[in-house]
Amino acid sequence: MSNVFEMLLRPAREIYDIIGQITKERQRTKGMINRILYEAEFNMGIIAEEYFENHADPESVIEKLLVDDLSQALDSGFDFRKLKGGTITEPMVDNIKFFQGWIGFDCEQTCRKIRVYLNRLKAVPELMKRKRLPNADMDRRFENMLSVYLLFWRFYEAE
């Protein structure tokens, strides 16, 4: 497991506890906020359970990842301050170099980065078929995706 992923989980909780927290939060929300949180919850669960626990084929996991509602929100002008105000702060990134550039991102910027990571991940199987990506290192890619969601949840939970 990558150092970034371990550092984010250490003070947080087990991944399934976080997924459970998102599930509880979703019960208090509706509309687009609920749909965005559902995609995060679903994607985290698919990666954790199917890829890391059950060792499913990466391509089958990637095919299941959801990004439609997040993309719709980003493309339709949804006010992401309704989802979460404020910005990512230094304590949220916990001195993790991977996330230093995210400090100061508001919710919309954070969600745009999540979409970029998801779209890059979804492009991997095709790039591998075309031999434009000979070594995809799927463990690292899925760990990074989970790390991005864990940072999003830290941000979402912050006061």
C-alpha positions as CSV (number, residue, x, y, z in Angstrom):
1,M,0.0,0.0,0.0
2,S,1.3,3.4,-0.9
3,N,2.7,5.8,1.8
4,V,0.1,8.5,0.8
5,F,-2.8,6.1,1.2
6,E,-1.5,4.9,4.6
7,M,-0.9,8.4,5.8
8,L,-4.4,9.5,4.9
9,L,-6.0,6.4,6.6
10,R,-3.9,6.5,9.7
11,P,-5.7,9.5,11.3
12,A,-9.0,8.9,9.5
13,R,-10.5,5.4,10.0
14,E,-10.7,2.2,8.1
15,I,-12.0,2.7,4.5
16,Y,-15.3,1.0,5.2
17,D,-15.9,3.2,8.2
18,I,-15.5,6.2,5.9
19,I,-17.8,4.7,3.4
20,G,-20.3,4.2,6.2
21,Q,-20.0,7.8,7.2
22,I,-20.7,8.9,3.6
23,T,-23.8,6.6,3.6
24,K,-25.0,8.3,6.8
25,E,-24.4,11.7,5.4
26,R,-26.2,10.9,2.2
27,Q,-29.3,10.1,4.3
28,R,-29.3,13.8,5.3
29,T,-29.0,15.1,1.7
30,K,-30.9,15.1,-1.5
31,G,-30.6,16.1,-5.1
32,M,-27.3,16.7,-6.7
33,I,-25.4,16.7,-3.3
34,N,-26.7,13.2,-2.6
35,R,-25.8,12.0,-6.1
36,I,-22.2,13.4,-5.9
37,L,-21.8,11.7,-2.5
38,Y,-23.3,8.5,-3.8
39,E,-20.7,8.4,-6.6
40,A,-17.9,8.9,-4.1
41,E,-19.2,6.2,-1.8
42,F,-19.8,3.8,-4.7
43,N,-16.4,4.3,-6.3
44,M,-14.6,3.9,-3.0
45,G,-16.4,0.7,-2.3
46,I,-15.8,-0.7,-5.8
47,I,-12.1,0.0,-5.6
48,A,-11.6,-1.2,-2.0
49,E,-13.7,-4.4,-2.3
50,E,-13.5,-5.5,-5.8
51,Y,-9.9,-4.5,-6.6
52,F,-8.0,-4.6,-3.4
53,E,-9.9,-7.4,-1.5
54,N,-11.2,-9.6,-4.3
55,H,-8.4,-8.9,-6.8
56,A,-10.8,-8.3,-9.7
57,D,-9.5,-7.5,-13.1
58,P,-8.7,-3.8,-13.2
59,E,-10.6,-3.2,-16.4
60,S,-13.8,-4.6,-14.9
61,V,-13.4,-2.3,-11.9
62,I,-12.7,0.7,-14.0
63,E,-15.8,0.0,-16.1
64,K,-18.0,0.2,-13.0
65,L,-16.6,3.6,-11.7
66,L,-19.2,6.4,-11.8
67,V,-18.5,9.9,-12.9
68,D,-21.8,11.0,-14.6
69,D,-23.4,12.9,-11.8
70,L,-20.2,14.7,-10.9
71,S,-19.6,15.6,-14.5
72,Q,-23.2,16.8,-14.8
73,A,-22.8,19.0,-11.7
74,L,-19.5,20.5,-13.0
75,D,-20.9,21.1,-16.5
76,S,-24.2,22.5,-15.5
77,G,-22.9,25.3,-13.2
78,F,-24.0,23.6,-9.9
79,D,-23.0,25.8,-6.9
80,F,-20.5,23.6,-5.2
81,R,-20.6,25.8,-2.1
82,K,-24.0,24.0,-1.4
83,L,-21.9,20.8,-1.1
84,K,-19.1,22.3,1.0
85,G,-17.8,25.8,1.6
86,G,-14.3,26.7,2.4
87,T,-11.0,25.4,1.0
88,I,-8.6,22.5,1.6
89,T,-6.1,23.5,4.3
90,E,-2.6,22.4,5.1
91,P,-3.6,20.2,8.0
92,M,-6.0,18.3,5.7
93,V,-3.2,17.2,3.4
94,D,-1.1,16.1,6.4
95,N,2.3,17.1,4.8
96,I,1.7,14.7,2.0
97,K,3.6,16.0,-1.0
98,F,1.1,14.4,-3.4
99,F,-1.6,16.8,-2.2
100,Q,0.5,20.0,-1.6
101,G,-0.9,21.6,-4.8
102,W,-4.4,21.0,-3.6
103,I,-4.1,23.4,-0.6
104,G,-6.5,26.3,-1.2
105,F,-8.8,24.4,-3.5
106,D,-12.5,25.0,-3.0
107,C,-15.1,22.3,-3.4
108,E,-15.5,22.9,-7.2
109,Q,-11.8,22.8,-7.8
110,T,-11.5,19.6,-5.7
111,C,-14.4,18.0,-7.7
112,R,-12.8,19.0,-11.0
113,K,-9.6,17.2,-9.9
114,I,-11.6,14.1,-8.9
115,R,-13.1,14.0,-12.3
116,V,-9.7,14.4,-14.0
117,Y,-8.4,11.4,-11.9
118,L,-11.4,9.3,-12.7
119,N,-11.2,10.1,-16.4
120,R,-7.5,9.3,-16.5
121,L,-8.2,6.0,-14.7
122,K,-11.0,5.2,-17.2
123,A,-8.6,5.8,-20.1
124,V,-6.0,3.3,-18.9
125,P,-7.4,0.1,-20.5
126,E,-7.5,1.7,-23.9
127,L,-4.1,3.2,-23.6
128,M,-2.7,-0.2,-22.5
129,K,-4.4,-1.9,-25.6
130,R,-2.7,0.7,-27.8
131,K,0.6,0.0,-26.0
132,R,0.9,3.7,-25.1
133,L,1.0,2.8,-21.5
134,P,3.2,-0.3,-21.1
135,N,3.3,-0.3,-17.3
136,A,0.1,1.0,-15.8
137,D,0.9,0.1,-12.1
138,M,-2.8,-0.3,-11.3
139,D,-2.3,-0.7,-7.6
140,R,-0.8,2.8,-7.4
141,R,-3.5,4.2,-9.6
142,F,-6.3,2.8,-7.5
143,E,-4.5,3.8,-4.3
144,N,-4.2,7.3,-5.6
145,M,-7.9,7.4,-6.5
146,L,-8.9,6.2,-3.0
147,S,-6.5,8.8,-1.6
148,V,-8.1,11.6,-3.6
149,Y,-11.5,10.5,-2.2
150,L,-10.2,10.3,1.3
151,L,-8.9,13.9,1.0
152,F,-12.3,14.9,-0.3
153,W,-13.9,13.4,2.7
154,R,-11.5,15.1,5.1
155,F,-12.4,18.3,3.4
156,Y,-16.1,17.6,3.5
157,E,-16.1,16.7,7.2
158,A,-14.1,19.8,8.2
159,E,-15.8,22.6,10.0
